Amino acid sequence: MEYQFNNKPHTASNIAYLLLSFPLGVLYFVLLITGLATGIGTVIVWVGIPILVATFGLIWGFAALERSLAAHLLHIDMPAPQKKYAEHGKIMEWLGMKVRDSLTWKSLAYLFIKFPLGIFSFVLALTLITLCAGLILAPLGYLISTYVLQEMGVHLAHTTTPIWWLNQINIQITGDFEFAEFAKSFIGPVFGIALWIPVRALLNGLARLSGMLAHAMLTSSSNNEQPKEERYEMPIAEMQY
């Protein structure tokens, strides 16, 4: 199915998707590596077979979760895989067909890619958002810092600036309210808002690329209805060993 992306930006949900990529990527990597390594290592004594079956179940479940996140947070069309039926309702035949399905292996590759991609997305999004927020909130930062120092009875030299982002615009915090320094803090919001414009475009672009990757790896190349005999999703009531 052709990739469809909602051209209207949804910055908040796009950022949420980028930030979620890191913890989910770590979860996928740890569980799948553990399951595959343990299952393959113990398959010779048969213990590994149910472990591998459970691991493939995780792959299918995680892939479904990623399709749902991409659809709801990135607002892209993520069709579910076609349901497939095993002849005579044999569960082992159904499992074999699912394992041989190329979408299963594409999903596994995507879930592994999610780990480094999630780290990159999380670090980039968090760093840029923190920088913009720090600049925009510079006046509030000056007031809070001055109040805290006054309450503590601390008075600093004019060369000392406790808050790094205020130091970028050369604001001095001494513990005494100085109108000139407070006025200078309003330079921060100007720079912060100006910086947010390209940052917003960059994060939305990264989210769009992430959505394109998810669509390519987690959906079938065709979503057309196939003849019933070619579908192989088993009704639970008909599952037989």
C-alpha positions as CSV (number, residue, x, y, z in Angstrom):
1,M,0.0,0.0,0.0
2,E,1.2,3.5,-0.8
3,Y,2.7,5.4,2.0
4,Q,0.3,8.1,3.2
5,F,1.4,10.8,5.6
6,N,-0.8,13.6,7.0
7,N,0.8,16.8,5.8
8,K,-0.6,18.7,8.7
9,P,2.1,18.7,11.4
10,H,1.3,17.3,14.8
11,T,4.3,18.5,16.6
12,A,3.3,17.4,20.1
13,S,2.5,13.8,19.1
14,N,5.5,13.7,16.8
15,I,7.8,14.6,19.7
16,A,6.0,12.1,22.0
17,Y,6.8,9.4,19.4
18,L,10.5,10.4,19.2
19,L,10.8,10.4,23.0
20,L,9.1,7.1,23.3
21,S,11.5,5.5,20.8
22,F,14.3,5.3,23.3
23,P,12.6,3.3,26.2
24,L,10.8,1.1,23.7
25,G,13.9,0.5,21.6
26,V,15.8,-0.6,24.8
27,L,12.9,-2.9,25.8
28,Y,12.7,-4.5,22.3
29,F,16.4,-5.1,22.1
30,V,16.8,-6.6,25.6
31,L,13.8,-8.9,25.4
32,L,14.4,-10.1,21.8
33,I,18.2,-10.6,22.2
34,T,17.6,-12.5,25.4
35,G,14.8,-14.7,23.9
36,L,16.6,-15.5,20.7
37,A,20.0,-16.2,22.3
38,T,18.4,-18.4,25.0
39,G,16.0,-20.2,22.6
40,I,18.7,-20.9,20.0
41,G,21.2,-22.0,22.7
42,T,18.8,-24.5,24.3
43,V,16.9,-25.7,21.2
44,I,19.0,-28.9,21.1
45,V,17.4,-30.0,24.4
46,W,13.9,-28.9,23.2
47,V,13.6,-26.2,25.9
48,G,14.5,-23.6,23.3
49,I,11.5,-24.4,21.1
50,P,8.8,-22.9,23.4
51,I,11.2,-20.0,24.2
52,L,11.6,-19.3,20.4
53,V,7.8,-19.5,19.9
54,A,7.3,-17.0,22.8
55,T,10.0,-14.8,21.3
56,F,8.3,-14.8,17.9
57,G,5.1,-13.9,19.7
58,L,6.9,-10.9,21.2
59,I,8.0,-9.9,17.7
60,W,4.4,-10.0,16.4
61,G,3.1,-8.2,19.4
62,F,5.8,-5.5,19.4
63,A,5.3,-4.9,15.6
64,A,1.6,-4.5,16.2
65,L,2.4,-1.9,19.0
66,E,4.7,0.0,16.7
67,R,2.0,0.1,13.9
68,S,-0.5,1.4,16.5
69,L,2.0,4.1,17.7
70,A,2.8,5.2,14.2
71,A,-0.9,5.4,13.2
72,H,-2.0,7.3,16.3
73,L,1.0,9.6,17.0
74,L,2.4,10.1,13.5
75,H,-1.0,10.0,11.8
76,I,0.0,7.7,9.0
77,D,-1.8,4.8,7.4
78,M,-0.5,1.6,8.9
79,P,-2.6,-1.3,7.6
80,A,-2.5,-4.5,9.7
81,P,-1.1,-7.6,8.1
82,Q,-3.5,-9.8,6.2
83,K,-5.0,-12.5,8.3
84,K,-3.8,-16.0,7.3
85,Y,-5.4,-19.3,7.8
86,A,-3.7,-22.7,8.0
87,E,-5.4,-25.6,6.1
88,H,-7.5,-27.8,8.5
89,G,-6.7,-25.4,11.4
90,K,-3.3,-27.0,12.3
91,I,-1.4,-24.7,14.7
92,M,2.0,-25.9,13.8
93,E,1.3,-25.2,10.1
94,W,0.1,-21.8,11.1
95,L,3.2,-21.1,13.1
96,G,5.4,-22.3,10.2
97,M,3.6,-20.0,7.8
98,K,4.0,-17.0,10.2
99,V,7.7,-17.7,10.7
100,R,8.3,-18.0,6.9
101,D,6.4,-14.8,6.3
102,S,8.8,-12.1,5.2
103,L,6.9,-9.5,7.3
104,T,8.0,-11.3,10.4
105,W,11.7,-10.9,9.6
106,K,11.2,-7.3,8.4
107,S,9.5,-6.6,11.7
108,L,12.4,-8.2,13.6
109,A,14.9,-6.1,11.7
110,Y,12.9,-3.0,12.4
111,L,12.7,-3.7,16.2
112,F,16.5,-4.0,16.3
113,I,16.9,-0.8,14.3
114,K,14.6,0.9,16.8
115,F,17.3,0.7,19.4
116,P,20.0,3.0,17.9
117,L,17.3,5.0,16.1
118,G,15.6,5.5,19.5
119,I,18.7,6.7,21.2
120,F,19.4,9.2,18.4
121,S,15.8,10.5,18.3
122,F,15.6,10.8,22.1
123,V,18.9,12.6,22.6
124,L,18.3,15.0,19.7
125,A,14.7,15.8,20.7
126,L,15.5,16.2,24.4
127,T,18.6,18.4,23.8
128,L,16.9,20.8,21.4
129,I,13.7,21.1,23.3
130,T,15.6,21.7,26.6
131,L,17.7,24.4,24.9
132,C,14.7,26.2,23.5
133,A,12.7,25.9,26.7
134,G,15.7,27.2,28.7
135,L,16.0,30.3,26.5
136,I,12.3,31.0,26.5
137,L,12.1,30.7,30.3
138,A,15.2,32.8,30.9
139,P,13.2,35.6,32.7
140,L,11.6,33.1,35.0
141,G,14.9,31.4,35.6
142,Y,16.4,34.8,36.6
143,L,13.6,35.5,39.1
144,I,13.6,32.0,40.6
145,S,17.4,31.9,41.0
146,T,17.5,35.4,42.5
147,Y,14.8,34.5,45.0
148,V,16.5,31.2,46.0
149,L,19.8,33.0,46.6
150,Q,18.1,35.7,48.6
151,E,16.4,33.1,50.8
152,M,19.7,31.4,51.3
153,G,21.4,34.7,52.1
154,V,24.0,34.1,49.3
155,H,25.5,37.0,47.4
156,L,27.7,36.2,44.4
157,A,30.2,38.1,42.4
158,H,29.1,39.6,39.1
159,T,31.3,37.2,37.2
160,T,29.3,34.2,38.5
161,T,26.2,32.8,36.7
162,P,24.7,29.7,38.2
163,I,22.5,28.8,35.3
164,W,24.3,27.8,32.1
165,W,21.7,28.9,29.6
166,L,21.5,32.4,31.2
167,N,25.3,32.5,30.8
168,Q,24.8,32.2,27.0
169,I,23.2,35.6,26.9
170,N,25.6,37.0,29.6
171,I,23.1,37.5,32.4
172,Q,24.6,37.9,35.9
173,I,22.8,36.4,38.9
174,T,24.2,37.7,42.2
175,G,21.4,37.1,44.6
176,D,20.2,40.8,44.4
177,F,17.5,41.8,42.0
178,E,19.0,44.1,39.3
179,F,16.5,45.5,36.8
180,A,19.1,45.7,34.1
181,E,20.0,42.1,34.3
182,F,16.3,41.1,34.5
183,A,15.7,43.2,31.3
184,K,18.5,41.4,29.6
185,S,16.9,38.1,30.4
186,F,14.2,38.8,27.9
187,I,16.7,38.4,25.1
188,G,16.4,34.7,25.9
189,P,12.8,34.3,24.7
190,V,13.6,36.1,21.5
191,F,16.4,33.6,20.7
192,G,14.4,30.7,22.0
193,I,11.4,31.4,19.8
194,A,13.6,32.0,16.8
195,L,15.4,28.8,17.4
196,W,12.2,26.8,17.9
197,I,11.1,27.4,14.3
198,P,13.9,25.3,12.7
199,V,13.9,22.9,15.7
200,R,10.2,22.2,15.2
201,A,10.8,21.6,11.5
202,L,13.7,19.3,12.2
203,L,11.8,17.2,14.7
204,N,8.7,16.9,12.5
205,G,11.0,15.9,9.6
206,L,12.7,13.2,11.8
207,A,9.3,11.9,12.9
208,R,8.2,11.8,9.2
209,L,11.3,9.8,8.3
210,S,10.7,7.5,11.2
211,G,7.1,7.0,10.0
212,M,8.3,6.1,6.5
213,L,10.7,3.5,7.9
214,A,8.0,2.0,10.1
215,H,5.6,1.8,7.1
216,A,8.2,0.2,4.9
217,M,9.2,-2.4,7.5
218,L,6.0,-3.2,9.3
219,T,3.4,-3.4,6.5
220,S,3.0,-5.7,3.6
221,S,3.8,-4.6,0.1
222,S,0.2,-5.2,-0.9
223,N,-3.0,-5.1,1.2
224,N,-5.3,-6.4,-1.4
225,E,-7.7,-9.1,-0.4
226,Q,-6.4,-12.6,-1.3
227,P,-8.4,-15.7,-2.0
228,K,-9.4,-17.5,1.1
229,E,-7.2,-20.5,0.5
230,E,-4.1,-18.2,0.5
231,R,-4.9,-16.6,3.9
232,Y,-3.5,-18.3,6.9
233,E,-4.7,-16.7,10.2
234,M,-6.3,-19.4,12.4
235,P,-9.5,-18.9,14.4
236,I,-8.7,-20.0,17.9
237,A,-11.6,-22.3,18.1
238,E,-10.2,-24.3,15.2
239,M,-6.6,-24.6,16.4
240,Q,-5.5,-28.3,16.5
241,Y,-2.2,-29.9,17.1
